[in-house]
Amino acid sequence: MINLIFGASGYASEVDWLSHNITQNGLGRYLTDYFVAEDGSSTIGSTVNSKLVISESEAFTRFSDTPVNCFIAVGVPAIKKIIVQSIISKLHVVSFPNLISPTVSYDGRQGQIDFGKGIILYHNVTVSCNVSMGDFVTVNNNGVVGHDVTIGNYCQIGPGVCVCGWVTLRDEVIIGANASILPHATVEDAAVVGAGSVVLRRVPARQTVFGVPAKPVPLPVLPSK
């Protein structure tokens, strides 16, 4: 089985560290073989953590019919989604395992947690009971996901975030570091919550909010011609 990390930045280096840690603890065999960067990237041919960075075209050609585990180390949900769609269309024997740090605490009783695929849970994350988490969700170091929470696909949750009980995060949501989403709040599709913000109720789709309490960030005023 070939292990590919899609991405070649600092985030990819962290995913490699996490996969190494999981392998060392006997929780899977996920040691990285190659990093994969978009065609034309200046990182192609370089190394990350002593592993070669290859192009997407090369990866799709070399491993078209080879069993491959793919890990998506990209922080922008919309781009992550495009990469996943390309992988599915071009690699015929592909899996998207979950990377869950040995230090993660979650309710492992039957029926309490519903995890999708391609999830990345970093060190010291806590996931409470009755939680549904969609595909390709990332929860960074020290994040907390409370009880009765629903998280959609491709969500990106930063370090130290607290998602309280009865919260809903729709698809492609980004939550910045150390933000808090208070009970019964909903963050709609592709919304962004700035670092350190506190969300009290509802964030509309594709809206960026910031502050305590979180409020919409005004769009810049363009100069008139």
N, C-alpha and C positions, 0 to 999 in steps of 0.2 A: 504494500500500500504506500503510495506517494503522498506526502503531506505538503500542501502548498498554502502559503500565506499570501493573499492578494493585498498588496500595499507594501511600501518600502520606506516608510518614514518612522518617526519615533513610536507611533502607535503600533506599527507592525513589529517593531523591536520588543514592545511590551507583550504583544500576543505571543511572540516566540518565547519569551521568558515564562509566560504562563503555561504554554504547552509543554515546555521543558519541565516545569515544576510538577505538573500533573503526571507526566511520564515517570519522573523520579519517584513519585508516591504510588506508582502501580495502578493508576486510575485510567489508564489508556496508553496507547503508543502513538504519540503525536509529535515526535521530534521533527522539526522543520527540515525539508529537503531543499526547497527553493522559495524565495520571495518572488512575487510576480508584479510587475509594474506595467502601466499602460504603454502601448506602443509609442515610441518617440520620447519616452522619459529619459532624463539625463542620468537616472540611477541604474539603468540597464547595463550590466557588465560589472557593476560594483558589488560589494558584499555588505550584508547586514548581519552582525553577530557571526561572521565568518561563513555565511551562506550566500551563494550567488543570487543576484537579482536577474531574472530573465523577463522577456517581454510576454505580454498576453498572447501574441501570435505564436511564439515559440511554445508556450505552455499548452495552448490548444492543439498544436500540431503534434508535439511529442507525446502527449498523454491523452490523446483523443479516445483510445480504447483501453486505457490503463485504469485500474481502480485507484481513485484519488479522493483524499480528504481535503476539503477546501475550507479555509478560515478567512473571513473578510475583515481586514484590519483597516477600515476606512471610516472616518467619523461623520461623514455627511450622508444621511439616510438615502437621499435621492440617488446619489452616486453608488452607494452600496447596492441599492435595488437593481441598477443597471448592470453592475458587475455580476450579480447573482443570475440575472436573466441570461447574460452572455455565457456564463459557465454551464448553465442547464442546457443551452442550445448546442454547445460545442464539445462538452465532455460527456461521454456516454455512460461511464460507470463512476458516478460522483456521489459523495456523501458530504453532509454538512454537520459534523458532530458538534455537540455542545462542549465548550471549554469551561469547566466549573472548578475554581480553585479549591484545594483541600481545606482551606480556611473558611469557605462559605458555610453559613448555617441556614438550613431551611427545613421545613416540616416535611419529612420524608414519608409520613404515613400515607397509605393508599388513598387517592382521591383528593388530597389536600393541595397539590401543586400540579399544574398542567403546563409543561414546558414545550415550546415549539422546537425547531431545529436551528442550528447555527448560533445559539445563544453563547454569549461570553460573560461570565460572572467573575470579576476580579477578586482580589484578596479581601477578606474580612467583610464581604457582603452578607447581609441578613435578609432572608425572604421568609415572611411569616406564612400563616395558613390561609387556605382558600384563595390562592393566587393563580391567575391565568396569564401566561407570558407568551406572546406570539413569536414568530420566526425572526431571527437575526437581531435580537435585542442585546444591547450591551449595558451592563451595570458596572461602573468603575469602582475602584477601591473604596471601601467603607460605606457604600451605599446601603440604604435601608428601604425595603419594600414591605409595607404593612399588610395587615389582613384584609381580605375581600377586595383585592386590587386586580384590575384588568389592564394589561399592557398590550398594545397592538404590535404590529410587525415593524421592524426596522427602527425601533426607538433607540435613542442614544442618551443614557443617563450618566451624568458626570460623577466625579469623586465626591463623596460626602453628602450626596443628595438623600433627603428623607421624603419618601412617598408614603403618606399616611394612609390609614384605613379608609376603605370605600372609595378610593380614587380610581378614575378611569383615564388612561392615556391612550389616545387613538394612534393610528399609524404614523410613522415617520416623525415622531415628536423628538425634540432635543431639549434636555434639561441640563442647564449649566451647573458647574461645581457648587456644592454647598447650598443649593436651592432647597426649598421645602414646599411640598404640595399638600395642603391641609385637607382634612377629612371631607369627603363628598365632593371634592373639586373634580372638574373634567378639563383635560387639555386636548383640544380637537386636533384633527389631522395637520401634520407639518407645522405645528406651532413651535415657537422657541421661547423657552423660559431662561432669562439671563442668570448668570452666576450670582448666588447669594440672595436671590429673590424669594418672596413668599407669596404663593398663589392661594387666594382665599376661595374662589368659586370656579368660574369658567373662563378658559382662554379660547377665543374663536380660532377657527382653522386659519393657518398660515399667518397668524399674528405673532409678533415678537413683543414680549412683555419683560419688564425689568423693574426692580425696586421692592420696597417693603411698605405697604402691600404692592404686589406686582401690577403695573399699569402699562398700557400700550406705549411702545416707543414710537414717537412721531416720525413720519417719513421726512427726509431732508427736503427743504424748499429749493427747487431748482431756479437759477436766475433766469429772468425773462430775456428774450432775444432783443 
